[in-house]
């Protein structure tokens, strides 16, 4: 659960920072417009990121079982 929360927090922060940079610098939106878009995108980010996290944890734990440290 801790790993899930850490990954989710990192994904949201990364999305806000990178998305805001692109929207403000490249697209020319105002800071207010960019923050509205970023905040409204958080539910979508959480929905899209959840299956990715579950798959990643499942894959990594299966690989750790196959190749244990000696």
N, C-alpha and C positions, 0 to 999 in steps of 0.2 A: 504494500500500500504506500509505503514511503517513497519507493522508486516511482510509482505512478504519479504521485503528487509532485515530485521534483521534476519529472519529465513534462508533466502538464504545465507547470509554472514556467519552465524554460521555453516550452513551445509557444505559450501566450506572449511572453516577453519578446522572444525572437520575432514573432509575427508582428507585434506592435512596432518594434524598432525598425525592422526592415521595411515593412509596409508603409509606415509613416514617412520614412526617408524617401521612398520611391514616389509616394503621392505628393509630398511637398516639393521635393527638388525636381523631379522629372516631370510629373503631371501638372505641377503648378497650383495645387489645391492649397487652401489656407490651413493653418494649424487646426482650427475649429472643425473644419470639414473632415480633415484626416482623422481626428480623434473620434468623431461621430461614426465614421466608417469602421475604424478599428474596434471600437466598443461594441458595435452591432455585429461584428464578425466573430466575437468570442464564442457564442454558442455553436457556430459552424465549425470553428477550430476544435472545440471540445468534442463535437460529434465525429468529426473526421479523424481526430487523433486517437480516440479510444481504441478502435480496432487495431491501429498501428502499434500501440503500446502493448496490447495483449499478445499480438503476433510476435513482437520483438522479444518480450519476456519468455514466451513459450519456446521460441527458437534458441535463445541463448541458454536457457536452462537445459534443453535437450542436448546441446553441444557440450555443456559442462559435464553432463552425465556420461557422454561418450568418451570424452578425453579428460579424465581426472588428473589432477596434479600428482606427480610422484614425489 
